[in-house]
């Protein structure tokens, strides 16, 4: 008989938003996706609202200035919550580490059964965020972005695809799976709009082209 465990996961850095992660084990799947981004039409409106500005300096950037992975309660950190959410048949031990399951990366369609083959990607990379306004944020605000479970900022993907992406924006890199470009653009725009980040001209043009074709 399946057992359903409901866990309430609070967003880091004092955010009032909360996420209920329902994990269905013993042969059933967890919610296999990050929060759904807005429609292409809404994303186009959001994109128009994003301030166009050249990228800022990388000076002073460090991943340590975006604390992650934060404690999400029930012995779980943010990475572990995303692994459960995005996987199928995920089972965990008492420390919340995934002991089995499978993960299909939307970036390339590959499926993995070892967590060592899976990265949790920041859709808007932390370095990109730094150059798009986060350099002026408080540490708490940067922590919120780095652990955001409410918007489409975190997603489980193939590790080497994530490494190939690095800190590139959509004018420089898009997922290998072309059918995912529309959703990826909607995700990217949603996060940048929500956090009041800027976008450079090439980035905005690339995103507009994708969204106009959705």
C-alpha positions as CSV (number, residue, x, y, z in Angstrom):
1,X,0.0,0.0,0.0
2,X,1.4,3.4,-1.0
3,X,2.2,5.9,1.7
4,X,1.9,9.6,1.1
5,X,4.0,12.0,3.0
6,X,3.1,15.7,3.0
7,X,5.8,18.1,3.9
8,X,5.6,21.8,4.1
9,X,8.7,23.5,3.0
10,X,9.3,27.1,3.9
11,X,11.1,29.4,1.5
12,X,14.4,30.6,2.9
13,X,15.4,34.1,4.0
14,X,12.1,34.9,5.8
15,X,9.9,34.7,2.7
16,X,6.2,34.3,3.5
17,X,5.8,31.9,0.6
18,X,5.6,28.2,1.4
19,X,5.6,25.0,-0.6
20,X,3.9,21.8,0.2
21,X,5.9,18.9,-1.2
22,X,3.9,15.8,-1.5
23,X,6.1,12.8,-2.0
24,X,4.6,9.6,-3.1
25,X,6.8,6.6,-2.7
26,X,6.5,2.9,-3.3
27,X,6.0,2.9,-7.1
28,X,4.4,6.3,-7.7
29,X,5.9,9.6,-8.8
30,X,6.5,12.9,-7.1
31,X,5.5,16.2,-8.8
32,X,8.0,16.0,-11.6
33,X,8.4,19.6,-12.5
34,X,9.2,23.0,-10.9
35,X,6.4,25.5,-10.5
36,X,4.8,26.2,-13.8
37,X,5.9,29.5,-15.3
38,X,3.4,32.0,-16.7
39,X,2.0,31.8,-20.2
40,X,4.0,33.1,-23.2
41,X,1.7,36.1,-23.4
42,X,2.3,37.0,-19.8
43,X,6.0,36.3,-20.1
44,X,6.1,38.7,-23.1
45,X,4.5,41.4,-20.9
46,X,7.0,40.6,-18.1
47,X,9.9,40.8,-20.6
48,X,8.8,44.3,-21.7
49,X,8.9,45.4,-18.0
50,X,12.4,44.1,-17.4
51,X,14.9,47.0,-17.6
52,X,17.3,46.7,-20.5
53,X,20.8,47.4,-19.2
54,X,24.3,46.1,-20.0
55,X,25.6,43.5,-17.6
56,X,27.3,44.7,-14.6
57,X,30.8,43.8,-13.4
58,X,31.7,40.3,-12.1
59,X,33.9,42.0,-9.5
60,X,33.2,40.8,-6.0
61,X,31.1,37.8,-7.1
62,X,31.2,34.6,-5.1
63,X,28.8,31.7,-4.9
64,X,29.2,32.0,-1.1
65,X,27.3,35.3,-1.4
66,X,24.2,33.3,-2.4
67,X,24.0,30.8,0.5
68,X,22.6,27.4,-0.5
69,X,21.5,24.8,0.0
70,X,19.3,26.0,2.9
71,X,17.6,24.0,5.5
72,X,14.0,23.3,4.4
73,X,12.9,21.3,7.5
74,X,12.4,17.6,8.0
75,X,16.2,17.1,7.8
76,X,16.0,18.2,4.1
77,X,17.9,21.0,2.4
78,X,16.8,22.7,-0.9
79,X,18.7,20.3,-3.2
80,X,17.1,17.3,-1.6
81,X,13.7,18.8,-1.9
82,X,14.2,19.4,-5.6
83,X,15.5,15.9,-6.2
84,X,12.4,14.5,-4.6
85,X,10.1,16.9,-6.5
86,X,11.6,16.4,-9.9
87,X,12.2,12.6,-9.7
88,X,10.1,9.5,-10.0
89,X,9.9,6.7,-7.4
90,X,12.3,8.7,-5.2
91,X,13.0,7.0,-1.9
92,X,15.1,8.6,0.8
93,X,16.9,7.6,4.0
94,X,16.6,9.2,7.4
95,X,18.9,12.0,6.5
96,X,16.7,12.9,3.5
97,X,19.3,11.7,1.0
98,X,17.8,10.0,-2.1
99,X,18.7,6.3,-2.1
100,X,16.9,5.4,-5.3
101,X,14.8,6.9,-8.1
102,X,15.1,8.3,-11.6
103,X,15.4,11.7,-13.0
104,X,14.6,12.8,-16.6
105,X,16.4,16.1,-17.5
106,X,14.1,18.4,-19.5
107,X,17.1,20.1,-21.0
108,X,18.2,17.0,-23.0
109,X,15.6,14.3,-22.3
110,X,18.2,12.0,-20.7
111,X,17.1,9.8,-17.7
112,X,19.4,9.0,-14.8
113,X,19.2,6.7,-11.8
114,X,22.2,8.1,-9.8
115,X,22.0,11.5,-8.1
116,X,25.7,12.0,-9.0
117,X,24.6,12.4,-12.6
118,X,22.1,15.1,-11.7
119,X,22.7,18.8,-10.9
120,X,20.2,21.2,-9.5
121,X,20.4,24.1,-12.0
122,X,19.7,27.7,-11.1
123,X,17.7,28.7,-14.2
124,X,19.1,32.2,-13.8
125,X,22.7,31.4,-12.9
126,X,23.9,33.1,-9.7
127,X,26.7,34.8,-11.6
128,X,24.2,36.1,-14.1
129,X,22.1,37.4,-11.3
130,X,25.0,39.1,-9.7
131,X,25.6,41.0,-13.0
132,X,21.9,41.8,-13.3
133,X,21.4,43.6,-10.0
134,X,22.0,41.0,-7.2
135,X,25.4,42.6,-6.4
136,X,23.4,45.3,-4.7
137,X,21.1,42.9,-2.8
138,X,21.2,41.9,0.8
139,X,22.6,38.4,1.5
140,X,19.1,37.3,2.6
141,X,17.7,38.3,-0.8
142,X,20.4,36.4,-2.6
143,X,19.8,33.4,-0.4
144,X,16.1,33.6,-1.3
145,X,16.9,33.5,-5.1
146,X,19.4,30.6,-4.6
147,X,16.8,28.5,-2.8
148,X,13.6,29.6,-4.5
149,X,11.1,26.8,-4.6
150,X,8.1,29.0,-5.3
151,X,9.2,30.2,-8.8
152,X,10.8,28.2,-11.7
153,X,14.4,28.9,-10.6
154,X,15.5,25.4,-9.6
155,X,15.4,22.2,-11.7
156,X,17.1,18.8,-11.8
157,X,19.0,18.4,-15.0
158,X,21.9,16.3,-16.5
159,X,25.1,17.4,-14.8
160,X,27.3,17.9,-17.8
161,X,24.6,19.8,-19.6
162,X,24.3,22.2,-16.6
163,X,28.1,22.5,-16.7
164,X,28.0,23.4,-20.4
165,X,25.5,26.1,-19.6
166,X,27.7,27.7,-17.0
167,X,26.6,31.3,-16.4
168,X,25.4,32.0,-19.9
169,X,22.1,33.7,-20.7
170,X,19.6,32.7,-23.4
171,X,21.4,34.8,-26.1
172,X,24.5,32.5,-25.5
173,X,23.0,29.1,-24.5
174,X,19.7,27.3,-24.7
175,X,18.8,23.7,-23.7
176,X,19.8,21.1,-26.3
177,X,16.2,19.9,-26.5
178,X,14.6,22.6,-28.7
179,X,11.1,21.8,-27.7
180,X,11.9,23.0,-24.2
181,X,13.0,26.5,-25.4
182,X,9.6,28.1,-24.9
183,X,9.2,26.9,-21.3
184,X,12.8,27.7,-20.5
185,X,12.3,31.3,-21.8
186,X,9.1,31.6,-19.7
187,X,10.9,30.4,-16.6
188,X,13.9,32.7,-17.1
189,X,11.7,35.8,-17.6
190,X,9.5,34.9,-14.7
191,X,12.5,34.8,-12.3
192,X,14.1,37.9,-13.6
193,X,10.9,39.8,-13.4
194,X,10.0,38.6,-9.9
195,X,13.4,39.7,-8.6
196,X,13.6,43.0,-10.5
197,X,16.8,41.9,-12.4
198,X,17.9,43.6,-15.5
199,X,18.6,42.1,-18.9
200,X,21.1,43.1,-21.7
201,X,19.9,43.9,-25.2
202,X,21.0,40.6,-26.7
203,X,19.4,38.6,-23.9
204,X,16.1,40.5,-24.3
205,X,16.1,40.0,-28.1
206,X,16.8,36.3,-27.8
207,X,14.0,35.9,-25.3
208,X,11.5,37.9,-27.4
209,X,12.3,35.8,-30.4
210,X,11.6,32.6,-28.5
211,X,8.4,33.9,-26.8
212,X,7.0,35.2,-30.1
213,X,7.3,31.7,-31.5
214,X,5.6,30.0,-28.6
